[in-house]
Amino acid sequence: KDLESDEIILENELYRQVFAIAKNEVENGNSPGEMFYLHHEDRSISGLATDLLSQKHELANWEKVKVKVKTEEDKLKFAVTQAILSLKLRVLETKFEKTQKLMHIETDEENLMVLMVNQQKIKKKISLVSKELGRIILR
């Protein structure tokens, strides 16, 4: 729902399909796991799932010596979260810039106030997403 509420549209058609399927499944009370996507009737979706879920290398048993080795799944979860947050941040920054340009040309005081309130909301969202990403804003 984060992507939809922030009006973020995935550009890759296959990713849009996977997102729509996942959304539909969740709305119907299901929690689609790995097997759902691996055995999906659409070969492009099952192929994507296979690519994303397959481990490229076998890890030695490092747990015996108490060494935690990050798996591809661990790395993927982090990477996906960072990518989504970065996408949200870029969309919000674009909205901020557009609103700022509109404020410069707006002559009606009521409309200007609405734009200013909207600008503050966007700025707050930018701050929250930046904090989640561990980024510092210098504006």
C-alpha positions as CSV (number, residue, x, y, z in Angstrom):
1,K,0.0,0.0,0.0
2,D,3.0,2.3,0.5
3,L,3.7,2.4,-3.2
4,E,0.1,3.1,-4.1
5,S,-0.4,5.7,-1.4
6,D,2.7,7.5,-2.7
7,E,1.5,7.2,-6.3
8,I,4.6,5.2,-7.3
9,I,4.2,3.2,-10.5
10,L,6.7,0.4,-11.3
11,E,8.1,1.0,-14.8
12,N,8.9,-2.7,-15.5
13,E,5.8,-4.5,-16.8
14,L,6.8,-7.9,-15.2
15,Y,7.3,-6.3,-11.8
16,R,3.9,-4.5,-12.2
17,Q,2.3,-7.9,-12.8
18,V,4.0,-9.5,-9.8
19,F,2.9,-6.5,-7.6
20,A,-0.7,-6.7,-8.9
21,I,-0.8,-10.5,-8.2
22,A,0.7,-10.1,-4.7
23,K,-1.7,-7.2,-3.9
24,N,-4.7,-9.3,-5.1
25,E,-3.6,-12.3,-3.1
26,V,-3.1,-10.2,0.1
27,E,-6.5,-8.5,-0.4
28,N,-8.1,-12.0,-0.6
29,G,-6.5,-13.0,2.7
30,N,-3.7,-15.1,1.3
31,S,0.0,-14.7,2.0
32,P,1.8,-15.9,-1.2
33,G,5.2,-17.4,-0.4
34,E,8.1,-18.5,-2.5
35,M,6.3,-21.6,-3.8
36,F,3.4,-19.6,-5.1
37,Y,5.7,-17.6,-7.4
38,L,8.0,-20.5,-8.3
39,H,5.0,-22.6,-9.5
40,H,3.0,-19.7,-11.0
41,E,1.3,-20.5,-14.3
42,D,2.9,-17.5,-16.0
43,R,6.4,-18.7,-17.0
44,S,7.8,-15.2,-16.9
45,I,6.8,-14.8,-13.2
46,S,8.0,-18.3,-12.2
47,G,11.3,-17.6,-14.0
48,L,11.7,-14.3,-12.2
49,A,11.0,-16.0,-8.9
50,T,13.6,-18.7,-9.7
51,D,16.2,-16.0,-10.6
52,L,15.5,-14.0,-7.5
53,L,15.4,-17.0,-5.1
54,S,18.2,-19.1,-6.3
55,Q,21.5,-19.1,-4.4
56,K,24.4,-18.7,-6.6
57,H,27.0,-20.3,-4.2
58,E,26.9,-23.0,-1.6
59,L,28.0,-21.8,1.8
60,A,30.2,-23.7,4.2
61,N,28.8,-24.5,7.6
62,W,30.1,-21.4,9.4
63,E,27.6,-21.7,12.2
64,K,29.8,-24.3,13.8
65,V,32.3,-21.6,14.5
66,K,29.6,-19.0,15.3
67,V,30.1,-16.9,12.2
68,K,26.9,-15.4,10.7
69,V,27.1,-15.4,6.9
70,K,24.4,-13.3,5.2
71,T,22.5,-15.3,2.6
72,E,21.2,-14.0,-0.7
73,E,17.8,-13.8,0.9
74,D,19.1,-11.5,3.7
75,K,20.9,-9.3,1.1
76,L,17.8,-9.3,-1.2
77,K,15.5,-8.2,1.6
78,F,17.8,-5.3,2.5
79,A,18.3,-4.4,-1.1
80,V,14.6,-4.4,-1.9
81,T,13.8,-2.3,1.1
82,Q,16.5,0.2,0.2
83,A,15.4,0.3,-3.4
84,I,11.7,1.0,-2.5
85,L,12.7,3.7,-0.1
86,S,15.0,5.3,-2.6
87,L,12.3,5.2,-5.2
88,K,9.8,6.8,-2.8
89,L,12.4,9.5,-1.9
90,R,13.0,10.4,-5.5
91,V,9.3,10.6,-6.2
92,L,8.7,12.8,-3.2
93,E,11.7,15.1,-4.1
94,T,10.2,15.5,-7.6
95,K,6.8,16.4,-6.1
96,F,8.6,18.9,-3.8
97,E,10.3,20.6,-6.7
98,K,7.1,20.7,-8.8
99,T,5.2,22.2,-5.8
100,Q,8.0,24.8,-5.3
101,K,7.7,25.8,-9.0
102,L,3.9,26.2,-8.7
103,M,4.4,28.3,-5.5
104,H,6.6,30.8,-7.5
105,I,4.0,31.4,-10.1
106,E,0.8,31.2,-8.0
107,T,-0.9,34.6,-7.4
108,D,-4.0,33.6,-5.5
109,E,-3.2,33.7,-1.8
110,E,-5.6,30.8,-0.9
111,N,-4.0,28.6,-3.5
112,L,-0.6,29.6,-2.3
113,M,-1.5,28.6,1.3
114,V,-2.7,25.2,0.1
115,L,0.5,24.7,-1.8
116,M,2.5,25.7,1.2
117,V,0.7,23.2,3.5
118,N,1.2,20.5,0.8
119,Q,4.9,21.4,0.6
120,Q,5.3,21.0,4.4
121,K,3.6,17.5,4.2
122,I,6.0,16.5,1.4
123,K,9.0,17.8,3.3
124,K,8.0,15.8,6.4
125,K,7.7,12.6,4.3
126,I,11.0,13.3,2.7
127,S,12.6,13.6,6.1
128,L,11.0,10.4,7.3
129,V,12.1,8.4,4.3
130,S,15.6,9.9,4.4
131,K,15.9,9.0,8.0
132,E,14.9,5.4,7.2
133,L,17.6,5.3,4.5
134,G,20.2,6.8,6.9
135,R,20.6,9.9,4.7
136,I,21.0,13.5,5.8
137,I,19.1,16.3,4.1
138,L,20.9,19.6,3.7
139,R,18.0,21.7,2.4
